[in-house]
Amino acid sequence: MGSLIEFNDTLQITTEQGFPKELNLDKHLKNPISVKDFKGKVFKFYKPGMRLFHPSPVRVFLVHNINGKWLYWGIAYIVKQTIDAEKNTTSGKYKIIEIYEPVYMRMKNLIDVEESKRFWNDSIHRF
């Protein structure tokens, strides 16, 4: 016997799964977005599969999945999570508590993301 539930420290979601449309990379690279812009806002997410996320006040990494490539944006708190065993899904709500500066985003991408999932490729994206 084994567990069918994953334990995650990373909320890795697509736009369709609930990644905030307000976090726009082009805008962020030109004029960094501030976490202050998200104070008091709560976002919803939905993921296939059953998983547990660290609940608030423990952080999870907030990652935008763009066509299978991972872009680390910052840190979030999971404030609500629901696991539906019949549908094999996880949904919930989160707050953004930190947004990385563009240079840090790129460094984290190069250091912490396996090569096949890296959003940035040195030869393409430079700033």
Buried (B, 14 or more C-beta within 10 A) or exposed (E): EEEEEEEBEBBBBBEEBBBBEEBEBEEBBEEEBEBEEBEEEEBEBBBEEBBBBBEBEEBBBBBBBEEEBBBBBBBBBBBEBEBEEEEEBBBBBBBBBBBBEBEEBBBBBEEEBEEEBBBBEEEEEEE
